[in-house]
Amino acid sequence: MLKKILTIVLPIALPFLLYFAYVALAKRGAGASGRVPSLSDSPWPWLGMSGVALMAAVLISYRFVFSETGGPGATVVPERYIDGQIQDYQIREKQDIDAANGP
């Protein structure tokens, strides 16, 4: 659950949260001297697109930094339910598969 929040929800929400913080700080500091940004003329499409782009960048970088990949010819055995327990997934290299199948 935390992984989904950190990799999907937070990157999409971050541009909006930063913009809301900017608007709040600008309203506090502007006083009567300058133009105060309002939420009605906000760049909603740009905030949304930047959030999706940030989410894509996070997911792609997460894939390359934290994943366990096998080499060419490796096989992924998914999680299984055996004898009342869930067995974790496994990545089997080609030589492991050949050894298990015999000569």
C-alpha positions in Angstrom: 0.0 0.0 0.0 2.8 2.4 0.9 4.6 1.5 -2.4 1.4 2.5 -4.3 1.1 5.8 -2.5 4.8 6.7 -3.0 5.0 5.7 -6.6 1.5 6.7 -7.9 -0.4 9.0 -5.7 2.4 11.3 -4.4 3.9 12.0 -7.8 0.5 13.0 -9.2 -0.5 15.1 -6.2 2.9 16.8 -5.8 2.5 19.5 -8.5 -0.9 20.4 -7.1 0.4 20.6 -3.5 3.3 22.7 -4.5 1.0 25.1 -6.4 -1.4 25.3 -3.5 1.6 26.2 -1.2 2.7 28.8 -3.7 -0.7 30.4 -3.8 -1.0 30.4 0.0 2.5 32.0 0.4 1.8 34.6 -2.4 -1.5 35.6 -0.8 0.2 36.0 2.6 3.1 38.0 1.2 1.4 40.1 -1.5 -0.7 42.4 0.6 -2.0 45.3 -1.4 1.1 45.8 -3.5 0.7 43.1 -6.2 -1.4 40.7 -8.1 -2.6 37.8 -6.0 -2.9 34.4 -7.7 -6.2 32.7 -7.4 -7.2 29.1 -7.7 -9.8 29.9 -10.4 -7.2 30.8 -13.0 -4.8 28.0 -12.1 -3.0 26.0 -14.8 -5.0 22.8 -14.1 -4.1 21.0 -17.3 -0.4 21.7 -16.9 -0.4 20.6 -13.2 -2.2 17.4 -14.3 0.2 16.6 -17.1 3.2 17.4 -15.0 1.9 15.0 -12.3 1.4 12.2 -14.8 4.9 12.8 -16.3 6.4 12.8 -12.8 4.6 9.5 -12.0 5.9 8.0 -15.2 9.4 9.1 -14.4 9.1 7.6 -10.9 7.8 4.3 -12.2 10.4 4.0 -14.8 13.2 4.8 -12.4 11.8 2.5 -9.8 11.8 -0.3 -12.4 15.5 0.2 -13.1 16.7 0.9 -9.6 14.8 -1.6 -7.4 13.9 -4.5 -9.6 15.4 -7.9 -9.6 15.8 -8.9 -13.2 17.2 -12.0 -14.7 19.3 -12.2 -17.7 18.2 -13.2 -21.2 16.3 -16.5 -21.1 15.4 -16.2 -17.4 11.9 -17.3 -16.3 9.7 -15.8 -13.7 7.8 -18.2 -11.5 4.8 -16.3 -10.0 3.7 -16.5 -6.4 2.0 -19.8 -5.5 -0.2 -21.1 -2.7 1.3 -24.4 -1.5 0.4 -26.2 1.7 -1.4 -23.2 3.2 1.4 -20.7 2.6 2.1 -18.3 -0.1 5.5 -19.0 -1.8 7.3 -15.9 -3.1 8.0 -15.4 -6.7 11.3 -16.7 -8.1 13.5 -15.6 -11.0 15.2 -18.7 -12.5 18.1 -18.3 -14.7 18.4 -20.5 -17.8 21.1 -22.8 -16.4 18.9 -23.5 -13.4 16.0 -24.5 -15.6 18.2 -26.7 -17.8 19.6 -28.4 -14.6 16.1 -29.0 -13.3 15.0 -30.6 -16.6 17.9 -33.0 -16.7 20.1 -34.0 -19.7 
